């Protein structure tokens, strides 16, 4: 890699773009992980024998 100022400025610009993209995606990924953990806590390994979707009038 040469030590020319143009080459250094190119690499610096690429790094700044990558840093900006990372800053945008970190909160998105973090919020998706929080939503996934909160939604994962309500799963049941064994389904209920009673169908909760049936209304009282249909029974």
C-alpha positions as CSV (number, residue, x, y, z in Angstrom):
1,X,0.0,0.0,0.0
2,X,1.4,3.4,-1.0
3,X,1.6,6.3,1.4
4,X,0.1,8.8,-1.0
5,X,-2.3,11.3,0.6
6,X,-5.0,10.5,-2.0
7,X,-4.9,6.8,-1.1
8,X,-5.1,7.6,2.6
9,X,-8.1,9.9,2.0
10,X,-9.8,7.2,0.1
11,X,-9.4,4.7,2.9
12,X,-10.5,7.2,5.4
13,X,-13.7,8.0,3.4
14,X,-14.5,4.3,3.2
15,X,-14.0,3.9,6.9
16,X,-16.3,6.8,7.7
17,X,-19.0,5.4,5.5
18,X,-18.7,2.0,7.2
19,X,-18.8,3.6,10.6
20,X,-22.0,5.6,9.7
21,X,-23.7,2.5,8.4
22,X,-22.8,0.6,11.6
23,X,-24.1,3.4,13.8
24,X,-27.4,3.2,11.9
25,X,-27.8,-0.5,12.2
26,X,-26.7,-1.1,15.8
27,X,-29.9,0.3,17.3
28,X,-32.0,-1.6,14.8
29,X,-30.3,-4.9,15.6
30,X,-30.4,-4.3,19.4
31,X,-34.1,-3.6,19.3
32,X,-34.8,-6.7,17.2
33,X,-32.9,-8.8,19.8
34,X,-34.9,-7.3,22.6
35,X,-38.1,-8.0,20.8
36,X,-37.0,-11.5,20.1
37,X,-36.1,-12.2,23.7
38,X,-39.4,-10.8,25.0
39,X,-41.4,-12.7,22.5
40,X,-39.5,-15.9,23.2
41,X,-40.5,-15.9,26.9
42,X,-44.1,-16.6,26.1
43,X,-43.6,-19.8,24.1
44,X,-45.1,-23.0,25.6
45,X,-43.5,-26.4,24.9
46,X,-46.9,-28.2,25.2
47,X,-49.9,-26.7,23.5
48,X,-53.1,-26.3,25.5
49,X,-55.8,-28.9,25.1
50,X,-58.5,-26.2,25.0
51,X,-58.7,-24.1,21.8
52,X,-58.8,-20.5,23.0
53,X,-59.9,-19.2,19.6
54,X,-63.4,-20.7,19.9
55,X,-65.9,-18.1,21.3
56,X,-68.6,-18.8,23.8
57,X,-71.4,-18.7,21.2
58,X,-69.9,-21.4,19.1
59,X,-69.4,-23.9,21.9
